[in-house]
Amino acid sequence: MTTDTFPAIPQTPPPPPAPPSPKRKGGFARKAILGLLILAVIGVFGAIGYVKWTESKIDRISSEELVSLATVAPGSSEPLNFLIIATDDRSNLPDDWDADVFGEFSGRRTDVMMLAHMVPGERIQLLSLPRDLKVNIEGHGTNRLNASYVFGGPDLLIKTVQQETGIPVHHFVEIDFGGFGRIVDSLGGVTLDFPLPGRDSKSGFEIDAGTHTLDGEMAVAYARSRHYEVYKDGSWQSTPGGDIARTQRQQDILVELFDQVASPSSAFSLPAFLPTVADNITADEGLSLALMADLGRSALTLRAANIDRITLPVENSKGSDGRAYVVPTEEAPAVLEAFLEALPFP
């Protein structure tokens, strides 16, 4: 039997795989850009919400209560002058502070009075006004400057400052002991150098020589010290200068705080710092957070060395009413003129 051999049937080759679908050029880039735009929109709306939320924390004084504030024409290049005061109000002290060293006093009195403005791109000017400055208070006669706040609140104080200095006040900011301490704490404290051990038993301040970071309570105790002593040559010695030296210490704290805020290392503290400031100040209605932000952006181009500061030059004087005052010296007009003209202090 013969076996026939048949030729092998050729196999049909499988069809070639379908080519991959062509990818649209630039698809990844478009998605990345779209993602960034979405993040930007979220960031913008988040920032607006943050600004509005922060601004809502500021206690406002109505325009009807601050009729003495000076106005400035829109678009004017005139520097805006701020009257910044700190009061000795004890009602807002944090619970963990030693209230005994603050004493028990009702009401509020001005403990710090300072005029400030910024010359964009150049410097910030601070002019401290002594509390005991002899002035004429409308409707109350001769008295100390801080009495104008007691008699008529912020508006009478603003009016008196403008009359006595010739400097227009465009905005008003007020803070109390507790509020200032909270602001210091929101930045992690304020770092100062102390060449000698120092103390003030009445304000509760005590420090060793060296560089120290003061928390809010200690910063307030240092700022309000009126009987500051240093340990030198084996004994505690009173420091000269009285209230003038005290204003210089207050300026030291503010300058150091400014340097810390302007430092890149403070970026992580700012989200807590800004709402804390807003929550602890009282200001006029015209001082919007947008204006503060504009000033802040300009200020961040400066450093502590760009802060020109001085206390109004004064000398002791005895009034006919038997009270002790300080009165401007012959150098005072030049200082006031420099501030008014936004020129460096003489």
C-alpha positions as CSV (number, residue, x, y, z in Angstrom):
1,M,0.0,0.0,0.0
2,T,1.4,3.2,-1.0
3,T,1.3,6.1,1.3
4,D,0.9,9.4,-0.6
5,T,2.8,12.4,0.7
6,F,1.0,15.7,0.5
7,P,2.8,18.9,0.5
8,A,2.5,21.0,3.7
9,I,-0.2,23.7,3.5
10,P,1.5,27.0,4.1
11,Q,0.3,28.8,7.3
12,T,-1.1,32.3,6.9
13,P,1.1,34.6,8.9
14,P,-0.7,36.5,11.7
15,P,-1.6,40.0,11.0
16,P,0.9,42.6,12.2
17,P,0.0,44.2,15.5
18,A,-2.0,47.4,15.2
19,P,0.2,50.4,15.5
20,P,-0.1,52.2,18.8
21,S,-2.5,55.1,18.8
22,P,-0.6,58.3,18.1
23,K,-0.2,60.4,21.3
24,R,-1.2,64.0,21.0
25,K,1.9,66.1,21.1
26,G,2.2,68.4,24.1
27,G,-0.5,66.6,26.1
28,F,1.7,66.3,29.2
29,A,2.7,69.9,29.1
30,R,-1.0,71.0,28.7
31,K,-2.0,68.9,31.7
32,A,0.8,70.3,33.8
33,I,-0.1,73.9,32.8
34,L,-3.8,73.1,33.6
35,G,-2.8,71.7,36.9
36,L,-0.8,74.8,37.8
37,L,-3.6,77.1,36.7
38,I,-6.0,75.2,39.0
39,L,-3.5,75.5,41.9
40,A,-3.1,79.2,41.1
41,V,-6.9,79.8,41.2
42,I,-7.2,77.9,44.4
43,G,-4.2,79.9,45.8
44,V,-5.8,83.2,44.8
45,F,-9.2,82.4,46.2
46,G,-7.5,81.0,49.3
47,A,-5.4,84.1,49.7
48,I,-8.4,86.4,49.4
49,G,-10.2,84.3,52.0
50,Y,-7.2,84.5,54.2
51,V,-6.9,88.2,53.8
52,K,-10.6,88.8,54.6
53,W,-10.5,86.4,57.5
54,T,-7.4,88.1,58.9
55,E,-8.8,91.6,58.4
56,S,-12.0,90.7,60.1
57,K,-10.1,90.2,63.4
58,I,-9.1,93.8,63.7
59,D,-11.1,95.9,66.1
60,R,-12.2,99.1,64.3
61,I,-12.7,102.6,65.5
62,S,-15.3,104.3,63.4
63,S,-14.6,107.4,61.3
64,E,-17.1,109.4,63.5
65,E,-14.9,108.7,66.5
66,L,-11.7,109.7,64.8
67,V,-12.6,113.0,63.2
68,S,-9.1,114.4,63.8
69,L,-7.3,112.0,61.4
70,A,-5.6,113.8,58.5
71,T,-6.6,112.8,55.0
72,V,-4.3,112.4,52.0
73,A,-5.3,112.9,48.3
74,P,-5.5,109.8,46.2
75,G,-2.3,109.1,44.4
76,S,-0.3,111.4,46.6
77,S,3.3,110.6,47.2
78,E,3.1,112.1,50.7
79,P,4.2,109.5,53.3
80,L,1.5,108.1,55.5
81,N,2.0,108.8,59.2
82,F,0.9,106.3,61.8
83,L,0.4,107.0,65.5
84,I,1.1,103.8,67.3
85,I,0.3,103.5,71.0
86,A,0.5,100.8,73.6
87,T,-1.8,101.0,76.6
88,D,-1.4,99.7,80.1
89,D,-4.7,97.9,80.0
90,R,-4.4,94.8,82.2
91,S,-7.8,93.2,81.3
92,N,-6.3,91.2,78.4
93,L,-3.3,89.6,80.1
94,P,-2.8,85.9,79.2
95,D,-3.8,83.5,82.0
96,D,-0.3,82.2,82.5
97,W,1.3,85.6,83.1
98,D,2.2,86.7,86.6
99,A,-0.5,89.3,87.1
100,D,1.0,90.5,90.4
101,V,3.9,92.4,88.7
102,F,1.4,94.4,86.6
103,G,-0.6,95.6,89.6
104,E,-4.3,96.3,89.7
105,F,-5.3,99.4,87.8
106,S,-8.6,100.1,86.1
107,G,-9.0,101.8,82.8
108,R,-6.3,102.4,80.1
109,R,-3.5,104.9,79.9
110,T,-1.0,105.3,77.1
111,D,2.3,103.6,77.9
112,V,4.0,104.0,74.5
113,M,3.4,106.7,71.9
114,M,5.2,106.5,68.6
115,L,4.9,108.2,65.2
116,A,6.0,106.0,62.2
117,H,6.2,106.1,58.5
118,M,8.0,104.5,55.6
119,V,10.0,106.2,52.9
120,P,9.6,103.5,50.2
121,G,12.9,101.8,49.2
122,E,14.9,103.9,51.7
123,R,14.0,103.6,55.4
124,I,11.4,103.5,58.1
125,Q,11.3,106.4,60.5
126,L,10.2,106.0,64.2
127,L,9.7,109.0,66.4
128,S,8.9,108.3,70.1
129,L,7.0,110.8,72.1
130,P,7.5,111.0,75.8
131,R,4.4,110.4,77.9
132,D,5.2,113.3,80.2
133,L,5.6,115.9,77.3
134,K,4.1,119.2,78.4
135,V,1.2,120.0,76.0
136,N,-2.0,122.1,75.8
137,I,-5.0,119.7,75.6
138,E,-8.0,121.3,74.0
139,G,-10.7,121.8,76.7
140,H,-8.4,120.7,79.5
141,G,-5.5,123.2,79.5
142,T,-1.8,122.3,80.3
143,N,-1.1,118.7,81.1
144,R,1.1,115.7,80.1
145,L,0.6,114.2,76.6
146,N,-0.7,110.9,77.9
147,A,-3.5,112.7,79.7
148,S,-5.1,113.6,76.4
149,Y,-6.0,109.9,75.9
150,V,-7.5,109.7,79.3
151,F,-9.6,112.8,78.7
152,G,-10.8,112.1,75.2
153,G,-9.6,108.8,73.9
154,P,-7.7,108.3,70.6
155,D,-9.3,111.3,68.9
156,L,-8.2,113.9,71.4
157,L,-4.7,112.2,71.6
158,I,-4.4,112.4,67.7
159,K,-5.5,116.1,67.8
160,T,-3.0,116.9,70.6
161,V,-0.1,115.2,68.8
162,Q,-0.9,117.0,65.6
163,Q,-1.1,120.4,67.3
164,E,2.1,120.0,69.3
165,T,4.3,118.4,66.5
166,G,2.8,119.8,63.3
167,I,2.8,116.3,61.9
168,P,-0.4,115.0,60.3
169,V,-1.6,111.6,61.5
170,H,-3.3,109.5,58.9
171,H,-3.7,106.2,60.7
172,F,-4.1,105.1,64.3
173,V,-3.0,101.7,65.8
174,E,-3.5,100.7,69.4
175,I,-2.3,97.6,71.3
176,D,-2.3,96.6,75.0
177,F,0.2,94.7,77.1
178,G,-1.3,91.2,76.5
179,G,-1.7,91.8,72.8
180,F,2.0,92.8,72.3
181,G,3.1,89.7,74.3
182,R,1.0,87.4,72.0
183,I,2.5,89.0,68.9
184,V,6.0,88.4,70.3
185,D,5.1,84.7,71.1
186,S,3.7,84.2,67.6
187,L,7.2,84.8,66.2
188,G,8.8,82.5,68.8
189,G,10.1,85.3,70.9
190,V,12.4,88.3,70.4
191,T,16.2,87.9,70.6
192,L,18.2,90.7,72.3
193,D,21.8,91.2,73.5
194,F,22.4,92.2,77.1
195,P,26.0,93.3,77.8
196,L,25.3,93.2,81.6
197,P,22.8,91.4,83.9
198,G,19.7,93.5,84.2
199,R,16.6,93.7,86.3
200,D,13.5,95.8,87.2
201,S,11.8,94.5,90.3
202,K,8.7,96.6,89.6
203,S,8.1,95.3,86.1
204,G,9.3,91.8,86.9
205,F,12.2,91.7,84.5
206,E,15.4,89.9,85.3
207,I,18.1,88.7,82.9
208,D,21.7,87.4,82.8
209,A,24.3,88.9,80.6
210,G,24.4,87.4,77.0
211,T,22.1,86.9,74.1
212,H,18.6,85.8,75.1
213,T,15.3,85.1,73.4
214,L,12.5,86.8,75.4
215,D,9.0,85.4,75.4
216,G,6.0,87.7,75.3
217,E,5.8,88.2,79.0
218,M,9.5,89.0,79.4
219,A,9.5,91.3,76.4
220,V,6.6,93.3,77.9
221,A,8.4,93.5,81.3
222,Y,11.5,94.8,79.5
223,A,9.6,97.3,77.4
224,R,7.7,98.8,80.4
225,S,10.6,99.0,82.7
226,R,11.0,102.4,84.3
227,H,13.5,101.4,87.0
228,Y,16.0,99.4,85.0
229,E,19.2,98.4,86.8
230,V,22.4,96.7,85.7
231,Y,24.9,94.6,87.7
232,K,28.2,96.3,87.3
233,D,31.4,96.4,89.4
234,G,29.9,94.1,92.0
235,S,26.6,95.9,92.7
236,W,23.3,96.8,91.1
237,Q,23.2,100.3,89.7
238,S,20.3,102.3,88.3
239,T,20.6,103.3,84.7
240,P,20.3,106.9,83.6
241,G,17.9,108.3,81.1
242,G,14.5,107.7,82.7
243,D,11.6,107.6,80.3
244,I,13.9,108.4,77.4
245,A,16.0,105.3,78.0
246,R,12.8,103.4,78.3
247,T,11.6,104.5,74.8
248,Q,15.0,103.4,73.4
249,R,14.4,99.9,74.8
250,Q,11.0,99.8,73.3
251,Q,12.5,100.8,69.9
252,D,15.1,98.1,70.3
253,I,12.4,95.5,70.7
254,L,10.5,96.8,67.6
255,V,13.6,96.9,65.5
256,E,14.5,93.3,66.4
257,L,11.0,92.1,65.8
258,F,11.1,93.8,62.4
259,D,14.4,92.1,61.5
260,Q,12.9,88.7,62.5
261,V,9.7,89.3,60.4
262,A,11.8,90.3,57.4
263,S,14.1,87.3,57.7
264,P,13.5,84.3,55.3
265,S,13.5,82.0,58.4
266,S,10.2,83.6,59.6
267,A,8.2,82.4,56.6
268,F,6.8,79.5,58.5
269,S,5.8,81.8,61.4
270,L,4.0,84.4,59.3
271,P,0.7,82.4,58.9
272,A,0.4,82.6,62.7
273,F,1.9,86.0,63.1
274,L,-0.4,88.0,60.8
275,P,-3.7,86.8,62.3
276,T,-2.2,87.3,65.8
277,V,-1.4,91.0,64.9
278,A,-4.9,91.5,63.5
279,D,-6.5,89.9,66.5
280,N,-4.7,92.1,69.0
281,I,-4.8,95.6,67.5
282,T,-7.4,98.3,67.3
283,A,-7.2,100.5,64.2
284,D,-9.0,103.2,62.2
285,E,-11.4,102.0,59.5
286,G,-9.1,103.3,56.7
287,L,-6.2,101.0,57.7
288,S,-7.1,98.0,55.4
289,L,-5.1,94.8,55.3
290,A,-4.5,95.6,51.6
291,L,-2.7,98.8,52.6
292,M,-0.8,97.0,55.4
293,A,0.2,94.3,52.8
294,D,1.5,97.0,50.4
295,L,3.5,98.6,53.2
296,G,4.7,95.2,54.3
297,R,6.0,94.3,50.8
298,S,7.9,97.5,50.7
299,A,9.2,97.0,54.2
300,L,10.6,93.5,53.3
301,T,13.1,95.2,51.0
302,L,14.6,96.9,54.1
303,R,16.5,95.7,57.1
304,A,17.0,96.9,60.6
305,A,19.8,99.2,59.5
306,N,17.3,101.1,57.4
307,I,15.2,102.0,60.5
308,D,15.9,105.6,61.5
309,R,14.7,106.1,65.1
310,I,14.8,108.8,67.7
311,T,13.0,110.0,70.7
312,L,11.9,113.7,70.6
313,P,14.7,115.6,72.3
314,V,13.4,116.9,75.6
315,E,14.5,118.2,79.0
316,N,13.0,118.2,82.5
317,S,10.8,121.0,83.5
318,K,8.7,122.0,86.5
319,G,5.2,123.3,85.8
320,S,3.5,126.1,87.6
321,D,1.0,123.5,88.8
322,G,3.9,121.7,90.6
323,R,4.0,118.7,88.3
324,A,7.1,117.4,86.6
325,Y,7.1,117.6,82.8
326,V,9.5,117.3,79.9
327,V,9.6,120.0,77.3
328,P,11.2,120.1,73.8
329,T,14.8,121.2,73.6
330,E,16.2,123.5,70.9
331,E,17.1,120.4,68.8
332,A,13.4,119.2,68.7
333,P,12.2,121.4,65.8
334,A,14.9,120.0,63.5
335,V,13.8,116.4,64.4
336,L,10.2,117.2,63.7
337,E,11.0,118.9,60.4
338,A,13.1,115.9,59.3
339,F,10.2,113.5,60.1
340,L,7.7,115.8,58.3
341,E,9.9,116.0,55.2
342,A,10.8,112.3,55.3
343,L,14.5,113.1,55.6
344,P,17.0,111.3,57.9
345,F,17.0,112.5,61.4
346,P,19.7,115.0,62.3
